[in-house]
Amino acid sequence: MSDITKDAWRKYLIQLQVHPLRTKAVTAGVLAGFSDAVAQKISGIKKLQIRRLLLFMLYGFAYGGPFGHFLHKLMDRIFKGRNDNKTVAKKVLLEQLTSSPWNNMVFMMYYGLVIEGRPFGLVKNKVQKDYPSVQLTAWKFWPIVGWVNYQYMPPQFRVLFHSFVASCWCAPISLRFLSFIYRSMLI
C-alpha cells in the first residue's frame, strides 16, 4: 500500500472514530454517487447527468449512511453486542424483516419521485409492479451480506461494508428504472 493510501486510510479511521455519523454519511454519499455513475455509464449515457448523480449522493448522505449508523447501534443495543451464530442469525432475520423491505421501498420511491421527478401515480404504479420482485431478489442476496457484516465486520465498518455492497446493488435497480423511463417516453 502506498504512503498516500496508508495516510488517507489512517485519516479516515480517525474521522470514523471522532465523527462516526458524519463519516458514515459522507462515505455512503460518495459510494451512492459512484454507483450511479457506473449505472449511467453502463446504460450508455454519453455525458453523466450531474443532477442525478448529486441526488444519489444526497440519498446516501442524508438517508443511507445515517440509517445504517443508527440501525447497527440499535441492533447492538437489542442484542447487547453478542456475536455468536444464533445472535447473528437473529440480527439478520430482524434486519431482513424490517429494514430491508423499508429501505427498498424508500429507495424506489425516492428514485422515482426525486431523482427522476415522475408524478406520484406513475411511481406508485411502478413500485407496485416491481417492488415484490425487487424484495424477493433482495432476500436472496442481502441475508448473506448481513451475515458477513454481523459476523465478521467490526461495528465501525458495518456501514462502510453495507454501503459498498449497496453501491453494487443499486446499479441494477437504477438500470431497471432507466429502462422503464425510456420505454414510457417512447409510448
C-alpha positions as a printed Julia matrix, in Angstrom:
187×3 Matrix{Float64}:
   0.0     0.0     0.0
   1.4     3.39   -0.92
   2.14    6.02    1.7
  -0.64    8.22    0.33
  -3.17    5.39    0.65
  -1.98    4.49    4.15
  -2.2     8.12    5.23
  -5.7     8.52    3.73
  -6.88    5.31    5.45
  -5.39    6.48    8.78
  -7.18    9.83    8.45
 -10.42    8.05    7.53
 -10.16    5.85   10.64
  -9.59    8.92   12.81
 -12.67   10.6    11.34
 -14.65    7.41   11.81
 -13.71    7.41   15.49
 -14.12   11.15   16.13
 -17.17   11.82   13.91
 -18.76    8.42   13.19
 -22.16    9.6    11.94
 -20.75   12.29    9.66
 -18.05    9.99    8.28
 -20.55    7.19    7.57
 -22.93    9.66    5.91
 -20.22   11.1     3.66
 -18.94    7.62    2.81
 -22.45    6.4     1.92
 -22.99    9.52   -0.2
 -19.76    9.04   -2.14
 -20.48    5.36   -2.73
 -24.05    6.12   -3.86
 -22.7     8.67   -6.32
 -20.14    6.18   -7.59
 -22.89    3.58   -8.03
 -24.97    5.97  -10.08
 -22.02    6.99  -12.24
 -21.42    3.32  -13.03
 -25.13    2.74  -13.75
 -25.24    5.74  -16.07
 -22.17    4.6   -17.97
 -23.48    1.03  -18.3
 -26.8     2.37  -19.61
 -24.96    4.04  -22.48
 -25.38    7.67  -21.46
 -22.63    9.68  -23.15
 -22.46   12.52  -20.62
 -23.04   11.95  -16.9
 -26.2    13.56  -15.56
 -24.68   15.54  -12.71
 -28.01   16.48  -11.1
 -28.98   12.84  -10.91
 -25.57   11.87   -9.52
 -25.82   14.55   -6.83
 -29.32   13.39   -5.88
 -27.96    9.85   -5.44
 -25.2    11.26   -3.26
 -27.8    13.17   -1.25
 -29.71    9.93   -0.7
 -26.62    8.15    0.59
 -25.57   11.12    2.71
 -28.95   12.05    4.19
 -30.55    8.61    4.42
 -28.3     5.61    3.71
 -25.38    6.43    5.99
 -27.39    7.75    8.94
 -29.96    4.94    8.7
 -27.2     2.33    8.73
 -25.4     4.04   11.59
 -28.46    4.04   13.82
 -29.64    0.59   12.68
 -26.38   -1.03   13.72
 -26.32    0.85   17.02
 -29.88   -0.35   17.67
 -29.01   -3.94   16.74
 -26.06   -3.9    19.11
 -28.27   -2.48   21.84
 -31.04   -5.03   21.25
 -28.58   -7.92   21.16
 -26.15   -6.38   23.65
 -23.16   -6.73   21.31
 -23.27  -10.54   21.26
 -21.76  -12.13   18.17
 -22.45  -15.87   18.42
 -24.04  -17.63   15.41
 -27.52  -17.7    16.94
 -27.42  -13.96   17.67
 -26.06  -13.17   14.21
 -28.91  -15.19   12.68
 -31.42  -13.22   14.77
 -29.88   -9.92   13.69
 -30.01  -10.94   10.03
 -33.61  -12.13   10.34
 -34.71   -8.94   12.12
 -32.92   -6.79    9.57
 -34.44   -8.69    6.63
 -37.98   -8.47    8.02
 -37.82   -4.78    8.95
 -35.17   -2.58    7.37
 -34.78   -4.48    4.09
 -38.4    -4.01    2.95
 -38.39   -0.45    4.25
 -35.11    0.5     2.55
 -36.17   -0.95   -0.8
 -39.48    0.92   -0.67
 -37.81    4.2     0.33
 -35.19    3.84   -2.4
 -37.73    3.06   -5.11
 -39.94    5.98   -4.08
 -37.0     8.39   -3.82
 -35.69    7.28   -7.19
 -38.98    7.77   -8.95
 -40.18   10.93   -7.22
 -36.96   12.84   -6.57
 -34.29   11.61   -8.93
 -36.5    11.13  -11.98
 -39.15   13.68  -10.97
 -42.03   11.44  -12.02
 -45.61   12.01  -10.85
 -46.66   10.1    -7.75
 -49.21    7.97   -9.63
 -46.64    6.75  -12.15
 -44.1     5.99   -9.4
 -46.74    4.25   -7.29
 -47.68    2.0   -10.24
 -44.03    1.25  -10.96
 -43.35    0.39   -7.31
 -46.47   -1.78   -7.09
 -45.34   -3.65  -10.19
 -41.64   -4.05   -9.36
 -41.41   -3.99   -5.55
 -42.27   -7.67   -4.99
 -39.56   -8.88   -7.39
 -37.02   -6.39   -6.0
 -37.75   -7.51   -2.43
 -37.65  -11.2    -3.29
 -34.33  -10.67   -5.05
 -33.09   -8.74   -2.02
 -33.99  -11.66    0.24
 -31.85  -13.92   -1.93
 -28.83  -11.65   -1.64
 -28.87   -9.41    1.45
 -29.08  -12.1     4.15
 -25.63  -13.29    3.06
 -24.33   -9.72    3.19
 -25.94   -9.26    6.6
 -24.37  -12.46    7.9
 -20.91  -11.4     6.75
 -21.47   -7.92    8.12
 -22.59   -9.01   11.6
 -20.27  -12.0    11.86
 -17.0   -10.59   10.54
 -17.1    -6.8    10.35
 -16.13   -4.71   13.35
 -19.05   -2.44   14.28
 -17.34    0.73   13.0
 -17.02   -0.79    9.49
 -20.53   -2.19    9.11
 -21.98    0.88    7.41
 -18.94    1.13    5.14
 -19.28   -2.53    4.13
 -23.04   -2.25    3.69
 -22.72    0.97    1.68
 -20.11   -0.59   -0.58
 -22.3    -3.62   -1.28
 -25.34   -1.35   -1.69
 -23.47    0.66   -4.31
 -23.14   -2.59   -6.29
 -26.79   -3.49   -5.6
 -28.24   -0.12   -6.63
 -26.74   -0.03  -10.11
 -29.02   -2.82  -11.45
 -32.08   -1.27   -9.77
 -31.17    2.06  -11.29
 -30.82    0.45  -14.7
 -34.25   -1.16  -14.28
 -35.79    2.27  -13.62
 -33.9     3.8   -16.56
 -35.24    1.19  -18.94
 -38.78    1.8   -17.64
 -38.44    5.55  -18.12
 -37.08    5.23  -21.64
 -39.87    2.78  -22.55
 -42.53    5.11  -21.1
 -41.13    8.03  -23.1
 -41.46    6.03  -26.32
 -45.11    5.11  -25.67
